Amino acid sequence: MNSVYSSWSNIFIAHVKRDILTNSRSLIDMISIVGFMILIIILFPLGLGPIQEKLNIVSNAVIWVGLILAIMPSLEKLLQKDFENGWLDQIATSPIPLEIVMLSKGISYWLFILIPLIITSPIFAILLDMDLKNIPWLVISISAGSLAISLIGLSGSALILGARRGNILLPILIIPLMTPILIFGVGVNEAININESPYGNLFLLLALTLVYLVISPFISALLVRIAIGR
Amino acid sequence: MLYLKDLTIQRGNKIVFSNFNAVIRSGYTTLIKGKNGSGKSTLLRAIAGFTPLEKGTIKQDKKDIFENNEEWVENLIFLDTKNGLSKDLTVAENLNAWLTMKGWSSNKEIIKMALKSVGMEKYAELYISQCSEGLKKRAALSRLYISFINKVDFWILDEPTNELDTASLVLFKKLVFNFLEQKGTIIIASHDQTIIEKNFYTLDLDELKNQRVS
């Protein structure tokens, strides 16, 4: 039994490695996510006008909304590329269950967006004049929340496989699912702002992330099976 | 032996197969023939376990391939007109990713030998985005060589020779010959009836379907 599990983990890691390698070759996706977020974060204060208090109220939410909007274009390509070049057919012949393969896809996408986000979110926080004591909590909540967002995105990406105009459909379908993540993610820093404990919101955020960690691979695998069965 | 029993397969609203029966013999090449749109690819995808059946069963000896799917696909190499190569990776990286995804060991030596078997050793570091269609097909066919290192029982190939030149066709035939030598089973859908020379029989979809109707 032991050897079975070790080979499962090896295959899992092989899937993650391959996805990270492919993603690292098309860095334009990573740049576009960060670039899009920078645009939102620059435009927002300009739109708000010169009163600083206004900015303090919304800065936290702007980063989260910016994140959700910025990853939309890359989400639609998450599985689409592999569907078109036939890799999804090949991974259906992998000896590990498709659910585990989908989990590896979610994790590798998370690692791919997480690195630029962790580096840039403190800079965004300073740009938006956030209090310095909020920054570590922002990084923690974004790290956890982005995993949930990646997993929801993965299911959404599987849902639009082979659909025409999927890029328009995708945000409409998955942004509603992301609202709880947004609420609790923003809540972590809101609690700090009113000198309350942030743990309540953070734990709810983590709980939601765990829920998606369990259900998203199953939903995605089911949808991928339908897509390759057509 | 692979028993296809009472297969009914639907694609969209169109019924491609209804109550279709066939047997795929082990240790032989089954050449699937049929005009365009007769369902060659659909049948191959069903045998690989991708396309769900409306009705009927596909059994390998006694085991249903849909119920024991992971066991079935483990010793199977599936290759269709989409090659499953990422254009962002090189030829060697693609093969390495495929090997590790299948849970097989991979090292430089194995990759070198596999690429050599299809005459691709010079192109190992070439990105797929820079490859011609013929080179892509050869890069995908290099996976077949792995059957001689690991346990592989089945090849399911959809139009494997369309883009190949004469020299690579010879190499492909050599791979097929060696695989049949070690009692492997091959299912090929192709218009070109000359690619296999011995140990083969044809399955004409047009004929078989007409028999059902009459």
Interface residues (C-beta under 8 A of the other chain):
Chain A: S7 N10 I11 A14 H15 K17 R18 L21 T22 R25 S26 K81 D82 E84 N85 G86 W87 D89 Q90 I91 A92 T93 S94 P95 I96 P97 R225 I228 G229 R230
Chain B: R11 G12 R45 A48 G49 F50 T51 P52 E70 V73 E74 L76 I77 F78 D80 K82 N83 G84 L85 S86 K87 D88 L89 E93 A97 W98 T100 M101 K102 G103
